[in-house]
Amino acid sequence: MATPIAPVKINTGDKIKDQFVVKKKLGEGACGQVFLVDLIQGKGKAAMKVEPLMKDKLDEILKMEVYVLKKLQSSRHVCRLLGSGKTDTYTYMVMSLLGKEVADIRRRLPQRKISAPSTVRIFIQLVKALQDMHEAGFVHRDVKPSNMALGLKNEQVVYLFDFGLARQILLADASGKLKLREPRSKSQFRGTVRYCSPNVHQHKEQGRHDDLFGALYAMIETVTSSLPWKGKPKKETCALKEKTSDQDLCKNCPKSFVEIVGTLRKLKYQDTPPYVQFMEKLRADLPKGVKMTDPFEWNTSPQSQLDDNNNDNKSDRENAERGVGADTVNEVDESIITESNGESASSSKNGGGADYAPEDTLDNL
C-alpha cells in the first residue's frame, strides 16, 4: 500500500500560495482529493487536485500528471493548468473546471446510451485529443468514459483528463528530435480492465494504438450501453477481447467502428495510428446536416434530458468515492493496480518475483 508521510489537512477558506482560496471539497478518490477553489487574482473558480507526499516517491503520480498537462497546453482537448506546487505534506495542481463526464451523461440518458451521431462526434474529438497527446510524446494508458468530459461553457468540446498513469513514449535524441522509446519486454498492468486493449492483458508495452483501443471500447459502450465482457472476470475479459469478431463487437454501432477495430488489431507498438483516416471514416457516418458544433441531444430534446434522480446512474468515479457498487469500485481500483491480486507498484518492485520492468519516474526519463 502507498503510505503518505502525513495526512493532508485542507479546510474551507485556506489560501494556497496566495493564489487560490479553498471553497469546498468536491470529492476524494484513490489518488487524492479534489477541491473547488476561487482565484485570488481575477475572477473565476477552478478545481484543485491534491495528493499527499508519499514515503516512497514512486507512489506519487500527480507530478507526472502536471508534467504531461504542461506539455499539452496547446491542445484544445485538455483543461488549462492554472498552477501547481508542493507543500510540506502534499502536492497540488489547479485546473480549469470541466463539465459532465461522458460516463455520467450516458448513465443518465434513456436506455443508458448516447445516440450514434453524438457518439461519433465525441469519438472524432477523442481521436484528435489522443493525436495531440501522442505527438507531444505520451500515451495515456487509462482511456475510459469517466476520464472524458464535456466543456463547462462550450458543451460541444470533448476533453481528455487524468494523466496520472501516462508514460512518455517519445524522447528527444541528441539533436532534439523525438524518437520512439524501445518497448520493455514485460510491463506492469496499467489501465482499467474493461477498456484496456488485449495487449495490456498480456503485459506488453503500451503503444499509441492501445489508447485508441480504449477510446473504441468506450464509444462502443457509449452507443450500445454495454460491452461483451462487461462484469466478467479479468481472465475471461481478456479472452473475450481476443475472440469476439469485429462484427459482433461493433454490433449496432456505426459502420466505421468495424473498420477502425480491424485496423487497430493490425497495428504494433512502433506504428503511428492513422488518426486522420479514423476521423474521416467517423465523419462519414454523421447524418447529412449534422455539424460538430451542434448541441448534443440532452441539451435540446425533452425526450433526452439527463435524469438527476436515479442514484444508480452515478459515474464510476462518484460511485468509488462513495463506496457504492462492487463492480464499479473494482473497476476504478484496477486503474491503479499493477497486478491482478491488487498489489501496488511499490510492492511488486520490492520483490514478488514478477520480473516486470520498472516504471518511469520523472527523475529517470
C-alpha positions as CSV (number, residue, x, y, z in Angstrom):
1,M,0.0,0.0,0.0
2,A,1.1,3.6,-0.7
3,T,1.8,5.3,2.6
4,P,1.5,9.1,3.0
5,I,4.2,10.8,5.1
6,A,1.4,12.7,6.8
7,P,-2.4,13.3,6.5
8,V,-3.5,16.2,4.2
9,K,-5.4,18.9,6.2
10,I,-7.2,21.4,4.0
11,N,-10.1,23.5,5.2
12,T,-12.6,25.8,3.6
13,G,-11.1,29.3,3.5
14,D,-7.5,28.1,3.3
15,K,-5.3,30.1,1.0
16,I,-2.9,28.2,-1.3
17,K,0.3,30.1,-2.1
18,D,-1.7,33.4,-2.0
19,Q,-3.2,32.4,-5.4
20,F,-6.3,30.3,-4.6
21,V,-8.9,30.1,-1.8
22,V,-10.5,26.8,-1.0
23,K,-14.3,26.9,-1.2
24,K,-15.3,23.2,-0.7
25,K,-14.3,19.6,-1.2
26,L,-15.7,18.1,-4.4
27,G,-14.6,14.5,-4.0
28,E,-12.0,12.0,-2.9
29,G,-10.5,9.1,-4.8
30,A,-7.8,6.5,-4.6
31,C,-5.1,9.1,-5.6
32,G,-6.1,12.1,-3.6
33,Q,-8.7,14.8,-3.1
34,V,-10.3,17.4,-5.3
35,F,-11.4,20.9,-4.1
36,L,-13.3,23.8,-5.6
37,V,-11.2,27.0,-5.3
38,D,-11.6,30.7,-6.1
39,L,-8.9,32.5,-8.0
40,I,-7.5,35.4,-5.9
41,Q,-6.1,37.2,-8.9
42,G,-9.0,37.8,-11.2
43,K,-12.5,36.3,-11.0
44,G,-13.5,32.7,-11.5
45,K,-13.4,29.2,-10.0
46,A,-11.2,26.2,-10.6
47,A,-10.5,22.7,-9.5
48,M,-7.6,21.8,-7.3
49,K,-6.3,18.2,-7.1
50,V,-4.3,17.3,-4.1
51,E,-2.1,14.2,-3.5
52,P,-0.3,13.5,-0.2
53,L,3.5,13.2,-0.3
54,M,4.4,9.5,0.0
55,K,7.1,7.7,1.9
56,D,8.0,6.1,-1.4
57,K,8.3,8.7,-4.1
58,L,7.5,6.2,-6.8
59,D,3.9,6.1,-5.4
60,E,3.4,9.7,-6.2
61,I,1.6,10.2,-9.6
62,L,0.4,13.8,-9.5
63,K,3.8,15.2,-10.5
64,M,3.5,13.1,-13.7
65,E,0.1,14.5,-14.4
66,V,1.4,18.0,-14.0
67,Y,4.3,17.3,-16.3
68,V,2.1,15.9,-19.0
69,L,-0.5,18.6,-18.8
70,K,2.1,21.3,-19.1
71,K,3.2,19.7,-22.4
72,L,-0.4,19.6,-23.7
73,Q,-1.5,23.1,-23.1
74,S,-1.6,23.8,-26.9
75,S,-4.3,21.2,-27.3
76,R,-7.9,22.2,-27.3
77,H,-8.9,19.0,-25.7
78,V,-7.3,19.3,-22.3
79,C,-8.1,21.7,-19.4
80,R,-5.9,24.7,-18.6
81,L,-3.2,24.2,-16.0
82,L,-3.5,27.3,-13.7
83,G,-1.0,26.4,-11.1
84,S,0.9,23.7,-9.3
85,G,3.2,23.3,-6.4
86,K,4.2,21.4,-3.3
87,T,3.9,22.0,0.5
88,D,5.3,20.1,3.4
89,T,2.6,17.4,3.2
90,Y,1.1,17.4,-0.3
91,T,1.5,18.3,-4.0
92,Y,-1.3,20.1,-5.8
93,M,-2.4,21.2,-9.3
94,V,-5.1,23.7,-10.2
95,M,-7.1,23.3,-13.4
96,S,-9.9,24.9,-15.2
97,L,-13.3,23.4,-14.5
98,L,-14.8,20.8,-16.8
99,G,-18.4,19.8,-17.3
100,K,-20.1,16.4,-17.1
101,E,-18.2,13.2,-17.6
102,V,-19.2,11.1,-20.7
103,A,-19.8,8.2,-18.4
104,D,-22.1,10.2,-16.2
105,I,-24.1,11.5,-19.2
106,R,-24.6,8.0,-20.7
107,R,-25.9,6.6,-17.4
108,R,-28.4,9.4,-17.0
109,L,-29.9,9.2,-20.5
110,P,-32.9,7.0,-21.5
111,Q,-31.7,3.4,-22.1
112,R,-28.3,4.4,-20.7
113,K,-26.9,5.1,-24.2
114,I,-25.9,8.1,-26.3
115,S,-27.2,8.4,-29.8
116,A,-25.0,7.3,-32.7
117,P,-24.4,10.8,-34.2
118,S,-23.4,12.2,-30.8
119,T,-21.1,9.2,-30.1
120,V,-19.4,9.7,-33.5
121,R,-18.9,13.4,-32.7
122,I,-17.4,12.5,-29.3
123,F,-15.2,9.8,-30.9
124,I,-13.8,12.2,-33.5
125,Q,-12.7,14.6,-30.8
126,L,-11.2,11.8,-28.8
127,V,-9.1,10.7,-31.7
128,K,-7.9,14.3,-32.1
129,A,-7.2,14.6,-28.4
130,L,-5.1,11.4,-28.4
131,Q,-3.3,12.5,-31.5
132,D,-2.3,15.7,-29.7
133,M,-1.2,13.7,-26.7
134,H,0.8,11.2,-28.7
135,E,2.5,13.9,-30.8
136,A,3.6,15.5,-27.6
137,G,5.3,12.2,-26.7
138,F,2.9,10.5,-24.2
139,V,0.4,7.6,-24.1
140,H,-2.5,8.0,-21.7
141,R,-2.9,4.3,-20.6
142,D,-6.3,4.8,-19.0
143,V,-8.7,6.0,-21.7
144,K,-12.3,5.4,-20.5
145,P,-15.6,7.3,-20.3
146,S,-15.0,8.6,-16.8
147,N,-11.8,10.2,-18.0
148,M,-13.6,12.2,-20.7
149,A,-15.7,15.3,-20.1
150,L,-17.5,18.0,-22.0
151,G,-16.7,21.6,-21.6
152,L,-18.3,23.6,-18.8
153,K,-19.2,26.5,-21.0
154,N,-18.7,25.1,-24.5
155,E,-20.6,21.8,-24.1
156,Q,-19.7,20.6,-27.6
157,V,-16.0,20.3,-26.9
158,V,-14.7,16.9,-25.5
159,Y,-11.8,17.0,-23.0
160,L,-9.5,14.2,-22.0
161,F,-8.1,14.3,-18.4
162,D,-6.5,12.3,-15.6
163,F,-2.9,11.8,-16.9
164,G,-1.6,10.2,-13.7
165,L,-0.9,6.8,-15.5
166,A,0.6,8.4,-18.6
167,R,4.0,7.3,-19.9
168,Q,6.4,9.2,-22.0
169,I,6.8,7.2,-25.3
170,L,8.8,9.7,-27.3
171,L,12.2,11.1,-26.1
172,A,14.4,13.7,-27.6
173,D,17.7,12.5,-29.1
174,A,21.0,14.5,-29.1
175,S,19.7,16.6,-32.0
176,G,16.4,17.3,-30.2
177,K,14.3,15.1,-32.5
178,L,11.7,13.0,-30.8
179,K,12.4,9.2,-31.1
180,L,10.2,6.3,-30.1
181,R,11.4,4.6,-26.9
182,E,12.3,0.9,-27.1
183,P,9.5,-1.2,-25.6
184,R,10.1,-3.1,-22.4
185,S,10.0,-6.9,-22.7
186,K,7.4,-7.1,-19.9
187,S,5.5,-4.2,-18.2
188,Q,3.1,-4.0,-15.3
189,F,-0.6,-3.7,-15.8
190,R,-1.7,-0.1,-16.2
191,G,-5.3,0.8,-17.1
192,T,-8.9,-0.3,-16.5
193,V,-9.8,-3.9,-17.2
194,R,-13.0,-3.1,-19.1
195,Y,-11.4,-0.7,-21.5
196,C,-7.8,-1.7,-21.9
197,S,-6.5,-3.3,-25.1
198,P,-5.7,-7.0,-25.3
199,N,-2.0,-6.1,-25.3
200,V,-2.3,-4.7,-21.8
201,H,-3.7,-8.0,-20.5
202,Q,-0.6,-9.7,-22.0
203,H,1.7,-7.2,-20.2
204,K,3.0,-5.8,-23.4
205,E,4.4,-2.3,-23.6
206,Q,1.5,0.1,-24.4
207,G,1.7,1.9,-27.7
208,R,-0.3,4.7,-29.2
209,H,-2.8,2.3,-30.7
210,D,-3.6,0.9,-27.3
211,D,-5.0,4.3,-26.3
212,L,-7.3,4.1,-29.3
213,F,-8.5,0.7,-28.3
214,G,-9.6,2.3,-25.0
215,A,-11.4,5.0,-26.9
216,L,-13.1,2.5,-29.2
217,Y,-14.3,0.3,-26.4
218,A,-15.5,3.4,-24.5
219,M,-17.5,4.5,-27.6
220,I,-19.0,1.0,-28.2
221,E,-20.3,1.1,-24.6
222,T,-21.5,4.7,-25.1
223,V,-23.6,3.9,-28.1
224,T,-24.9,0.4,-27.1
225,S,-24.8,0.7,-23.3
226,S,-22.7,-2.4,-22.9
227,L,-19.6,-4.4,-23.9
228,P,-19.4,-8.2,-24.4
229,W,-17.2,-8.7,-21.4
230,K,-18.9,-6.2,-19.0
231,G,-18.9,-7.6,-15.5
232,K,-16.7,-10.6,-16.4
233,P,-13.6,-11.6,-14.5
234,K,-10.3,-10.3,-15.8
235,K,-9.1,-13.5,-17.5
236,E,-12.5,-14.0,-19.2
237,T,-12.5,-10.4,-20.3
238,C,-9.1,-10.9,-21.9
239,A,-10.3,-14.0,-23.8
240,L,-13.5,-12.3,-25.0
241,K,-11.5,-9.3,-26.3
242,E,-9.4,-11.7,-28.4
243,K,-12.1,-14.0,-29.8
244,T,-15.0,-11.6,-30.3
245,S,-15.3,-10.9,-34.0
246,D,-15.1,-7.3,-35.2
247,Q,-18.8,-7.5,-36.4
248,D,-20.0,-8.9,-33.1
249,L,-18.0,-6.4,-31.1
250,C,-19.4,-3.5,-33.1
251,K,-23.0,-4.8,-33.4
252,N,-25.4,-1.8,-33.5
253,C,-22.5,0.6,-33.9
254,P,-21.8,3.0,-36.8
255,K,-20.1,1.1,-39.6
256,S,-16.8,3.0,-39.2
257,F,-16.3,1.2,-35.8
258,V,-15.8,-2.1,-37.6
259,E,-13.1,-0.6,-39.9
260,I,-11.4,1.0,-37.0
261,V,-11.1,-2.1,-34.9
262,G,-9.9,-4.1,-37.9
263,T,-7.1,-1.6,-38.3
264,L,-6.2,-1.4,-34.6
265,R,-5.8,-5.2,-34.4
266,K,-3.1,-5.0,-37.1
267,L,-1.1,-2.2,-35.5
268,K,2.1,-2.8,-33.5
269,Y,3.9,-0.8,-30.8
270,Q,6.0,1.1,-33.2
271,D,3.2,2.0,-35.6
272,T,1.8,5.5,-35.8
273,P,-2.0,5.2,-35.9
274,P,-3.9,6.7,-38.9
275,Y,-5.6,9.4,-36.9
276,V,-6.8,11.4,-39.9
277,Q,-8.1,8.3,-41.6
278,F,-10.0,7.3,-38.5
279,M,-11.6,10.8,-38.1
280,E,-12.6,10.8,-41.8
281,K,-14.2,7.4,-41.5
282,L,-16.1,8.6,-38.4
283,R,-17.2,11.8,-40.1
284,A,-18.6,9.8,-43.0
285,D,-21.0,8.2,-40.5
286,L,-22.6,11.6,-39.5
287,P,-26.1,12.1,-40.9
288,K,-26.3,14.8,-43.5
289,G,-26.7,18.2,-41.9
290,V,-25.3,17.3,-38.5
291,K,-22.4,19.6,-37.6
292,M,-19.7,19.2,-35.0
293,T,-20.8,22.4,-33.4
294,D,-24.5,21.3,-32.9
295,P,-25.8,21.0,-29.4
296,F,-26.0,17.4,-28.1
297,E,-29.4,15.9,-27.8
298,W,-29.5,16.0,-24.0
299,N,-29.2,19.8,-24.2
300,T,-32.1,20.2,-26.7
301,S,-34.5,17.3,-26.7
302,P,-37.1,16.9,-23.9
303,Q,-37.0,13.2,-24.5
304,S,-33.3,13.0,-23.8
305,Q,-33.0,15.1,-20.7
306,L,-30.5,13.8,-18.2
307,D,-32.0,12.0,-15.2
308,D,-30.7,13.6,-12.0
309,N,-32.9,11.5,-9.7
310,N,-31.5,8.0,-10.1
311,N,-28.7,7.3,-7.7
312,D,-27.7,4.2,-9.6
313,N,-26.7,6.4,-12.6
314,K,-23.7,7.9,-11.0
315,S,-20.3,7.7,-12.7
316,D,-17.5,5.2,-11.8
317,R,-15.6,8.0,-10.1
318,E,-18.5,9.1,-7.9
319,N,-19.5,5.6,-7.0
320,A,-16.0,4.7,-6.0
321,E,-15.7,7.8,-3.8
322,R,-19.0,6.8,-2.0
323,G,-18.1,3.1,-1.9
324,V,-21.1,2.1,-4.0
325,G,-21.3,-1.0,-6.2
326,A,-18.6,-3.7,-6.0
327,D,-18.1,-4.0,-9.8
328,T,-17.6,-0.2,-10.1
329,V,-15.2,0.0,-7.2
330,N,-13.2,-2.8,-8.6
331,E,-13.1,-1.2,-11.9
332,V,-11.8,2.1,-10.6
333,D,-9.4,0.4,-8.2
334,E,-7.9,-1.5,-11.2
335,S,-7.0,1.8,-12.8
336,I,-4.1,2.0,-10.3
337,I,-3.1,-1.6,-9.6
338,T,-0.3,-3.4,-11.3
339,E,-1.2,-7.0,-10.5
340,S,-4.5,-8.9,-10.5
341,N,-4.0,-9.6,-6.8
342,G,-4.2,-5.8,-6.2
343,E,-0.6,-5.2,-5.2
344,S,0.7,-1.7,-5.8
345,A,3.6,-0.7,-7.9
346,S,5.8,-0.3,-4.9
347,S,5.1,-3.8,-3.6
348,S,5.9,-5.5,-6.9
349,K,9.1,-3.6,-7.4
350,N,10.3,-4.5,-3.9
351,G,10.2,-8.2,-4.6
352,G,7.4,-10.5,-5.6
353,G,9.3,-12.2,-8.4
354,A,7.0,-10.9,-11.2
355,D,10.1,-9.7,-13.1
356,Y,8.4,-6.6,-14.5
357,A,10.5,-3.7,-15.9
358,P,10.4,-0.7,-13.6
359,E,8.0,2.2,-14.2
360,D,9.1,5.7,-15.1
361,T,9.7,8.4,-12.6
362,L,10.4,12.0,-13.7
363,D,13.9,11.5,-12.4
364,N,14.9,8.8,-15.0
365,L,13.0,10.0,-18.1
